Amino acid sequence: MQRSDCRMWSSVRGGEGLQSLASAIEQNHTGLRALARFEGNRFQSRVAGAVPEKILDPEDDDPAYALANIALREAQESARAALSDVDPKRIGLVLSTTKANVEALERLMAGGRCSEKARRHLEGDLLAADLAAECAAAGPVRCVSAACVSGLIALQQGARLIRSGDADAVIVVGVDHLSAFVATGFSALKALDPEGCRPFDRDRRGLSPGEAGAAIILARSSSPAPGMVYLRGWASTNDANHMTGPSRDGSGLAAAITGALNRAGVESDHVDYINAHGTGTPYNDAMESMALRTVFGSNCPPVSGSKGMLGHTLGAAGVVETILCVIAMQTGILPGTPRLTAPAEGTPASLLLEPRSASQSRYVLKLNTGFGGINGAVVLGLSS
Amino acid sequence: MKGSITLAGESTASAEELKSARLGTRFGRLDLCSQLAVLAVEKLGIDFASLPKDRIGICLAVKAGSLATDIEYWKGRDSVGGPSPSLFAYTLPSSALGEIAIRHRITGPGLCLFGDEDCLVEEAKRLIAEGEADGCICVSCKVITPEVAEMLLIAPRVVARAMFLASKMQPIAGDKA
């Protein structure tokens, strides 16, 4: 089996669709705004990346399922022709989430009620099983939860299922919804930027939470089709250093980047664009800059971060930000870094503040890092 | 799956055993799931220091995710000073994976799955067959405390199980347990 066996189709943020994200890239739009629900002493910041209420009912007791389900259906629709010949028993589903339906926990511990389905979806594997049943994916079902790298690890897992012959197509769904649970946690860690996240900015002070449902469909492909994006390589590593802080020298992320490039058979000087993790926290962005310097030296390809556009969508981040890379490859417009105004010292000189047209974006690198020291990298390739 | 992959060790850890575990000061600060996982791996008795750390993967399966810790953390939501930031770090199902990596300085690939251990060995073998690792620590944690059991309407159970699968590696069984 060749490396280029995983074609990709995608959907993003349930209901908003790919076109909306493509427009946001072109306009360097930020979707962050102050939310009334995050007012009060418990929260370090009110700024977050929320899905519009017309898409997600604020009274829904199972928002993770709702977001994931919309994204799933849109992705299925976009890949309908390609999936029509695939036996449902050969279609797998990998869900990526950090907190599943934590909304149910908040409601139950407040003495409130929630539906049986909402309670069941506290368990990510049961949420994945119900999503698979909903879309008639009767192949292997997994639920990956690897902190903020979950999405990239889920994509890797989907590719492994195809390469090992256990599936011919895998739907990779990423979801996490905005919750008081997570917002208070990052507030307790003093990890939120009160003004909203500013990745790689000299004045950055932290992240902004976000929410998304996003889906990518991977499918076996023996003959590359022009204009299709392929998952070419991947790797994950662990810093083995600290639970909540990145390694200061960036060596773990650098090893993941090198591993993914090696697996893809792509030289570092052939990478056309990098979508960084870029949380906007002081240490993460500094570590990531160092890792890029280790691998690319002074010739770092154009790099940008997207969390100023969407917020940090946790379990969905790797999936939604990979979709952003796919759009960039197919439109030829490299995303900028919304909300970045003055790059910090030590950041790559190739940092993109604004979107820019690319003469080519044949190979793209997507990075994420997370609590527990996990690092992930994937290499995407565009078929010519 | 290609090649020969052997089960080089297997162990379990229970909540009862935690009381007598002597695994350093850091161990006491871990949440229950991480303590069980770390103890189960320790009981494998394998000298990971003698193996190439970047070629060892960790596969973790956590039934009910981090719900036991989530409940403890969220109890502090209205306390003075807010909920515990150190506990928040353990409200990720994958936190035990990080603790195992830190303890043994393991820098290879990681995979954490919500759910039972059904597919754990299968996924570890897949990592090895793909050439991503030469050995893999597999850990299954069930931390169904009475509060979790009440919330999920299932039976309580607190236990962890660890295995080490190896290919190309010659693990040395130590006496660290």
Interface residues (C-beta under 8 A of the other chain):
Chain A: N41 R42 T97 T98 K99 A100 V102 L105 E106 L108 M109 R119 L122 E123 G124 D125 A128 P140 R142 C143 V144 S145 A146 A147 I153 Q157 R160 L161 R163 S164 A180 F181 T184 G185 F186 S187 A188 L189 K190 A235 S236 T237 N238 D239 A240 N241 H242 M243 T244 G252 A255 G370 F371 G372 G373 I374
Chain B: M1 K53 D54 I58 V62 K63 A64 G65 L67 D70 I71 Y73 W74 K75 R77 G82 P83 S84 P85 F88 A89 Y90 T91 L92 P93 S94 S95 L97 G98 E99 A101 I102 H104 R105 I106 T107 G108 P109 G110 L111 C112 L113 F114 G115 D116 C119 E123 R126 L127 A129 E130 E132 M151 L152 L153
